[in-house]
Amino acid sequence: MRVFAGLGNPGGRYAQNRHNIGFMALDVLADRHGFGPWRSRFQGLASEGNLAGGKVLLLKPQTFMNESGRSIAEAARFFKLPPAAIAVWHDELDLAPGKVRVKPGGGVAGHNGLRSAQACLGTPGFKRVRLGIGHPGDRERVLGYVLGDFSRNDREWLGPFLDALADAAPLLAADDDAGFMNKVALVAPAPRPDKREPA
């Protein structure tokens, strides 16, 4: 069993926020690979299915971003999983839009969802699936940017990016992190710089 935990905030108010790209990625993944219905479990919404010949639990914590770790740790304890079996999918300001990086362990880089996950799991050893959303260019604008909705122009790259993540997900489940990143890079289109607009 593996857990793919997507980070976001629950409720319609936040559904299209950049901060919720982790939720969005898991929704597309579940649909693409025929996962079961979303059910309330582990203080979150969970869906089970199979990837690369193994069971995977998709988890969207409903505890709000800053308490995401409570949900992830509850699932980890239930299945008695080591940190390496947990992949946390989250928005990443320091990656260009439509780029993905997978990193086992590491710091939290100011991300409150990652900070909560690390505190509740008691280890930094889980995988980070960093989903690039770009940076607004000014630290003072970061909060409004991540809690703002994806723009109309963002939609040109966001849909294909989410599709590419879903298509490549079996490679991540098989621990082929490099293969996962390469497949996404080959398929997902980069946004055109002249098409970007301020949040």
Secondary structure, DSSP 8 states (H G I E B T S, - for coil): -EEEEE----SGGGTTBGGGHHHHHHHHHHHHTT----EEETTEEEEEEEETTEEEEEEEE-S-GGGHHHHHHHHHHHHT--GGGEEEEEEETTS-TT-EEEEES---TT-HHHHHHHHHHT-S-SEEEEEE----SSGGGHHHHHTSB--TTTHHHHHHHHHHHHHHHHHHHTT-HHHHHHHHHHHS----GGG----
